[in-house]
Amino acid sequence: MSIKKIYFIGLITSLTMFIIRLYFVIDDLSAWVVVWRIIKTFFLVHFVGLLGFGMMKLQRIIFQSFFANLRIISIWIALLILTGFCLWTYITEINNSSLDFSQINTIFMMLAGALIENMYEKQKLHDQKIEAETENRLPEDTYEKKLLSGKKVS
């Protein structure tokens, strides 16, 4: 899955949660409150997505790889517990118009940000591995190259 696809899935999921909840509470809110919550949710979704990316990236910058991986595992566990709690709150309080769910709607974007960082890191490690292999490779043998291509070797 590509990084752009993960971003759009997180964005669409977060905004879908907002639209579903808006369906249940639209009658209880004024137009200004609805517009304000749409704007706030849109900006919070991107901020929290960046926060999810930054949490993982910061661990890799500060700590050595072994300790960074341990801390990242603990962050993933915390994110999954937080996601479960947010979904439970979302389902039980979906028709309560006095609660502003802008923060809860962003939980999938936080997961998307963390996944994007992991994909980015995996791609970076893959590129470094390929670069190391090309640097350590022996020079090409023209005789063997001609022999394998089927050309006449003289």
C-alpha positions as a Markdown table, in Angstrom:
| # | Residue | x | y | z |
|---|---|---|---|---|
| 1 | Met | 0.0 | 0.0 | 0.0 |
| 2 | Ser | 1.4 | 3.4 | -0.9 |
| 3 | Ile | 1.8 | 6.3 | 1.4 |
| 4 | Lys | -0.7 | 8.4 | -0.5 |
| 5 | Lys | -3.3 | 5.7 | -0.3 |
| 6 | Ile | -2.8 | 5.4 | 3.5 |
| 7 | Tyr | -3.2 | 9.1 | 3.8 |
| 8 | Phe | -6.4 | 9.2 | 1.9 |
| 9 | Ile | -7.9 | 6.2 | 3.7 |
| 10 | Gly | -7.2 | 7.9 | 7.1 |
| 11 | Leu | -8.6 | 11.2 | 5.8 |
| 12 | Ile | -11.7 | 9.6 | 4.4 |
| 13 | Thr | -12.3 | 7.5 | 7.4 |
| 14 | Ser | -12.0 | 10.4 | 9.8 |
| 15 | Leu | -14.3 | 12.6 | 7.8 |
| 16 | Thr | -16.8 | 9.8 | 7.4 |
| 17 | Met | -17.0 | 9.5 | 11.1 |
| 18 | Phe | -17.7 | 13.2 | 11.3 |
| 19 | Ile | -20.4 | 13.0 | 8.6 |
| 20 | Ile | -22.1 | 10.0 | 10.3 |
| 21 | Arg | -22.2 | 11.8 | 13.6 |
| 22 | Leu | -23.4 | 15.0 | 12.0 |
| 23 | Tyr | -26.4 | 13.0 | 10.7 |
| 24 | Phe | -27.5 | 12.2 | 14.2 |
| 25 | Val | -27.0 | 15.7 | 15.7 |
| 26 | Ile | -27.7 | 18.1 | 12.8 |
| 27 | Asp | -31.1 | 19.0 | 14.2 |
| 28 | Asp | -29.7 | 20.1 | 17.5 |
| 29 | Leu | -27.0 | 22.4 | 16.2 |
| 30 | Ser | -27.0 | 25.8 | 14.6 |
| 31 | Ala | -25.4 | 26.3 | 11.1 |
| 32 | Trp | -22.5 | 28.3 | 12.6 |
| 33 | Val | -21.6 | 25.5 | 15.0 |
| 34 | Val | -21.7 | 22.9 | 12.2 |
| 35 | Val | -19.4 | 25.0 | 10.0 |
| 36 | Trp | -17.1 | 25.6 | 12.9 |
| 37 | Arg | -16.9 | 21.9 | 13.7 |
| 38 | Ile | -16.2 | 21.1 | 10.1 |
| 39 | Ile | -13.3 | 23.5 | 9.9 |
| 40 | Lys | -12.0 | 22.4 | 13.3 |
| 41 | Thr | -12.2 | 18.8 | 12.4 |
| 42 | Phe | -10.4 | 19.3 | 9.0 |
| 43 | Phe | -7.5 | 21.1 | 10.6 |
| 44 | Leu | -7.3 | 18.7 | 13.6 |
| 45 | Val | -7.3 | 15.7 | 11.3 |
| 46 | His | -4.1 | 17.0 | 9.6 |
| 47 | Phe | -2.5 | 18.1 | 12.8 |
| 48 | Val | -3.1 | 14.7 | 14.5 |
| 49 | Gly | -1.9 | 12.9 | 11.4 |
| 50 | Leu | 1.3 | 14.8 | 11.5 |
| 51 | Leu | 1.4 | 14.1 | 15.3 |
| 52 | Gly | 1.2 | 10.4 | 14.6 |
| 53 | Phe | 4.0 | 10.6 | 12.1 |
| 54 | Gly | 6.1 | 12.8 | 14.4 |
| 55 | Met | 5.7 | 10.5 | 17.4 |
| 56 | Met | 7.2 | 7.6 | 15.5 |
| 57 | Lys | 9.9 | 9.7 | 13.7 |
| 58 | Leu | 11.0 | 11.2 | 17.0 |
| 59 | Gln | 11.7 | 7.8 | 18.5 |
| 60 | Arg | 13.9 | 6.9 | 15.6 |
| 61 | Ile | 15.8 | 10.2 | 15.8 |
| 62 | Ile | 16.4 | 10.1 | 19.6 |
| 63 | Phe | 17.1 | 6.5 | 20.3 |
| 64 | Gln | 19.2 | 3.7 | 18.8 |
| 65 | Ser | 17.3 | 1.3 | 16.6 |
| 66 | Phe | 16.7 | -1.4 | 19.3 |
| 67 | Phe | 15.3 | 1.0 | 21.9 |
| 68 | Ala | 13.4 | 2.9 | 19.2 |
| 69 | Asn | 11.7 | -0.2 | 18.1 |
| 70 | Leu | 10.7 | -1.1 | 21.7 |
| 71 | Arg | 9.3 | 2.4 | 22.2 |
| 72 | Ile | 7.5 | 2.3 | 18.9 |
| 73 | Ile | 5.9 | -1.1 | 19.9 |
| 74 | Ser | 4.6 | 0.5 | 23.1 |
| 75 | Ile | 3.3 | 3.5 | 21.1 |
| 76 | Trp | 1.4 | 1.1 | 18.8 |
| 77 | Ile | -0.1 | -0.7 | 21.8 |
| 78 | Ala | -1.2 | 2.7 | 23.3 |
| 79 | Leu | -2.6 | 3.8 | 19.9 |
| 80 | Leu | -4.6 | 0.7 | 19.5 |
| 81 | Ile | -6.0 | 1.0 | 23.1 |
| 82 | Leu | -6.8 | 4.7 | 22.4 |
| 83 | Thr | -8.5 | 3.7 | 19.1 |
| 84 | Gly | -10.7 | 1.2 | 20.9 |
| 85 | Phe | -11.6 | 3.7 | 23.6 |
| 86 | Cys | -12.4 | 6.4 | 21.0 |
| 87 | Leu | -14.6 | 4.0 | 19.0 |
| 88 | Trp | -16.5 | 3.0 | 22.1 |
| 89 | Thr | -17.0 | 6.6 | 23.1 |
| 90 | Tyr | -18.1 | 7.4 | 19.5 |
| 91 | Ile | -20.7 | 4.6 | 19.4 |
| 92 | Thr | -22.1 | 5.3 | 22.9 |
| 93 | Glu | -22.3 | 9.1 | 22.6 |
| 94 | Ile | -23.1 | 9.5 | 18.9 |
| 95 | Asn | -26.4 | 11.3 | 19.5 |
| 96 | Asn | -25.1 | 13.7 | 22.2 |
| 97 | Ser | -25.0 | 17.0 | 20.5 |
| 98 | Ser | -23.3 | 18.8 | 23.4 |
| 99 | Leu | -20.1 | 16.9 | 22.9 |
| 100 | Asp | -17.6 | 18.0 | 20.3 |
| 101 | Phe | -16.2 | 14.9 | 18.6 |
| 102 | Ser | -13.5 | 16.7 | 16.6 |
| 103 | Gln | -10.7 | 15.0 | 18.5 |
| 104 | Ile | -12.3 | 11.6 | 18.4 |
| 105 | Asn | -12.8 | 11.8 | 14.6 |
| 106 | Thr | -9.1 | 12.2 | 14.1 |
| 107 | Ile | -8.0 | 8.8 | 15.7 |
| 108 | Phe | -7.8 | 7.1 | 12.3 |
| 109 | Met | -5.7 | 9.9 | 10.9 |
| 110 | Met | -3.3 | 9.4 | 13.8 |
| 111 | Leu | -3.0 | 5.7 | 12.9 |
| 112 | Ala | -2.5 | 6.7 | 9.3 |
| 113 | Gly | 0.3 | 9.1 | 10.2 |
| 114 | Ala | 2.0 | 6.3 | 12.2 |
| 115 | Leu | 1.6 | 3.8 | 9.3 |
| 116 | Ile | 3.0 | 6.4 | 6.9 |
| 117 | Glu | 6.1 | 6.8 | 9.1 |
| 118 | Asn | 6.6 | 3.1 | 9.2 |
| 119 | Met | 6.2 | 2.8 | 5.4 |
| 120 | Tyr | 8.6 | 5.7 | 4.9 |
| 121 | Glu | 11.2 | 4.1 | 7.2 |
| 122 | Lys | 10.8 | 0.7 | 5.5 |
| 123 | Gln | 11.3 | 2.3 | 2.1 |
| 124 | Lys | 14.4 | 4.2 | 3.4 |
| 125 | Leu | 15.9 | 1.0 | 4.8 |
| 126 | His | 15.2 | -0.8 | 1.5 |
| 127 | Asp | 16.9 | 2.0 | -0.5 |
| 128 | Gln | 19.9 | 1.9 | 1.8 |
| 129 | Lys | 20.2 | -1.8 | 1.4 |
| 130 | Ile | 20.1 | -1.5 | -2.4 |
| 131 | Glu | 22.7 | 1.3 | -2.3 |
| 132 | Ala | 25.0 | -0.8 | -0.1 |
| 133 | Glu | 24.7 | -3.8 | -2.4 |
| 134 | Thr | 25.6 | -1.7 | -5.5 |
| 135 | Glu | 28.6 | -0.1 | -3.7 |
| 136 | Asn | 30.0 | -3.5 | -2.6 |
| 137 | Arg | 29.5 | -5.2 | -5.9 |
| 138 | Leu | 32.5 | -6.3 | -7.9 |
| 139 | Pro | 33.2 | -4.5 | -11.2 |
| 140 | Glu | 31.5 | -6.1 | -14.3 |
| 141 | Asp | 33.5 | -8.7 | -16.1 |
| 142 | Thr | 33.1 | -7.9 | -19.8 |
| 143 | Tyr | 34.1 | -11.4 | -20.9 |
| 144 | Glu | 31.3 | -13.0 | -18.8 |
| 145 | Lys | 28.8 | -10.3 | -19.9 |
| 146 | Lys | 29.5 | -11.1 | -23.6 |
| 147 | Leu | 29.4 | -14.8 | -22.9 |
| 148 | Leu | 26.0 | -14.6 | -21.1 |
| 149 | Ser | 24.5 | -12.3 | -23.8 |
| 150 | Gly | 25.4 | -14.9 | -26.5 |
| 151 | Lys | 27.9 | -12.6 | -28.4 |
| 152 | Lys | 31.0 | -13.9 | -29.9 |
| 153 | Val | 33.9 | -13.9 | -27.4 |
| 154 | Ser | 37.3 | -13.4 | -28.9 |
